[in-house]
């Protein structure tokens, strides 16, 4: 009996963690993977002193706006870049203060992390973001509850470029991110390499024109996450 109870508890604890790769679990926990209309391109882990400007330049030339999930500690290091993202018309959202797996944190640590992230982004941009994506896309039950108590909308993704991998190339990133791309998709990319393979942002920036071209070729509008909600 106790073994069954412990197994059930463990499953409940880990289920949100599997949501990014098991869509039915995302539905159970009401974790959006898609937008209502259009295609949304999103970036995690920034701002980065080289990667973010490179990505912003590609987006500007394509006339596309995106959503940037910012890490609080990176915003503190690069506050002007966070403000530049907003000035360019893009949406900013929260990706925690430190890029640490939620499952390794206590509720108290999560509360502090969320508060610090919100303060850092608010001070740099003058905005109060309402979207949250956890580091590695992994929620704990306590973390998910905390995010919702703060009135933030959790948001995951439906497509990714796997651009953080050391073996990734611009071609593989573009191919993986745009394969089967369709209305409602949310694409995950990264404009920083602080938590991934060194120089990964260069490959992402090089792949981005092809990703945007594939998205635009669908005939669907490219939107920010909040715009489409």
N, C-alpha and C positions, 0 to 999 in steps of 0.2 A: 504493500500500500504506500509506504513512504517513498519507495523507489519510483513508483508511478507518479506520485505527487511532485517529486524533485524533477523528474523528466519533463513533466508538463510545465513546471515553473521555468526550467531552462529553455524550453521551446518558446514560451511566451516572451522571455527576455531577449532571445536571439532573433525572433521573427522580424522585428523592424530592421535588424541589421541586414537581412537577406532581401529586403524590399527592392533595392536598386536592380537586382538581377532576377527577381521573382515577381513579376507584375501582379499576380493575384494577391500576394502579401501586401503590396503597396495599396491595393484597393481596400483590403481589410482594415488597414491602419489609416486610410484616407490620406495617403501621401501622393500628391499629384506627380505624374510622370510626363504629362502632356498639357498643351494649352488648348483652349476652346477653338481657336482659329489661327491660321498662320503657322510659321515656323520660327522658333526662338533659338537664337544662338547665345550660349552662356559661357562665361569664363570663371574659373575658380582660382584661388590661391594668391591673387595679387593684392595690391599693386606691386609691380616689379620695375625697377629703374630702367631696364632695357626692354623687357618683354611687353609691358603695358603700352609704351609709346609705339612699338612696332605693330601691335595689334590695332591700336587706335588709328594708326595711319591707314592700314588696310580697310578698316571699317569706314573711315571717312571717304576714301576714294570710291568705295562701293555704294556710299550713301545709305548705309545700314546702321541701325542702332541695336545694341546688345545689352544683356544683363550681366553685371560683374559681381560675383560673390566675393567680397573682400575679407581678408584676414586682418583682425584688429592689430596684431603686432606689426604687420607689414604696412598698415595705414599709418601707424605711429612713426615708422621709419621713412615713409614717403607720403606725407599728408598732401603735398601739392599735387601729386599724381592722382590721388583720390578725388581731389577737387577738379582736376582736369577731365576725368572721366565724366563727371556730372556736367561740366561746362560744354562738353562735346555732345550732350543730349542723351547719354546712355543712362541706364538704370543701375543703381547700386543696391546690393543686398548683403546679407551677413553670412559669413562662413566661419564663425567663431573667432575668438581672440588668439588662441594658440591652436595650431593645427594638430590636435591630439584626438585620438579615437575616443568617442563618447563612452564606450564600454569600459574604459580604464578610469573613468572619473566618478567621484561621488556626487550626489545631488548638490552639495554645497559648492564643490568645485565648478560644477556646471553653472550654477547661479552666478558665481563670480565671473566666469568666462563670458557668459552672455552679456552681463552688465558692462564689462570692459570693452567688448567688441562694439556694442551699441554706442558707448561713449566715444570711442576712438573714431568711428565712422561719422557720428554726429558732429563732432568737433571739426573734423576735416572738411566735411561736405555741407554742413548746415541742414542735413536731412535726417529723417528718422526712418530708416528702411523697415519694411514690414515682411520681407521674404527672408527665409533662413534655409541654408543647405549645410548639413553637418560635415565636418572633415571626413573624407573618404566616403561620403554618402551614407554613413552608418549612424542610425539613431539607436539609443537605448530607450526603454519605455519611460524612464524617469526624465531623460533629456527631451523626448518628444512632448511629454506632458508639460515640461517647463516652457518650451518654445510656444506652445499653444496658450499657456497661462499669460504669457507676455503679449499675446495678441498677434504673434507672427505666423505667417503661412509657411509651412514646410514645403519645399519643392525639390524634387529629384530630377530625373532626366529619362529620355527614351532612346537616345542615341549618344554614342561617345566616339572619340577618335583614338582612345588609348594612347594619347600623346605623351603621357608621363613615362612610358616604357623606354628603356635604354635602346632597344632594337627598333623603335619607331622611326619612320622616315616621313618626309612630307607626303610622299605618294601613299604610304600605308595609312596615314592619318586621314587624308582626304577620302580615300576609298572606304575606310571603316566608318567614318562619320556620316558619309552621304549615301551609303548603301541602303536602298529602299526608302529614302527620305520622302516624307509625305506630310500633308496638312496635319497639324497638331503636334508634330515632333518637337522635342526640346533637345538640343545638341549640347553636350558637355565637352569643353576644351579648357586649356589652362594657359594663362598668360605669364606664368612664373615657373621657376625651377627650384624654388627654395625647399620644396618637399618632394621633388621628383628627380629624374636623371638630369645631370648637369647639361645646360644648354638646350633643354627640351623646348623652351619657348621659341627658339629659332626655328625648329621644325614646325611648330604650330603656326607661327606667323607665315612661314613659307607655304603651308598647306591651306591656310585660310582663304585665299582667293578662290581656290577650286571648291572648297566647301560652300562658300557663298554663291558661287556660280551654279552649283548643283541645286541649292535651295531656291534660288531665283528662277531656275529653269522649271520648277514645279508649277509656277504661276501663282503660288500662294504668297501672301505678304510676309515679310520678315519683321517680327514684332519683339518687343520686350515682354517679359513675363506678366507684369502688371497690366500692360496695355491690353493683353488678350484675355484677361480674367473677367 
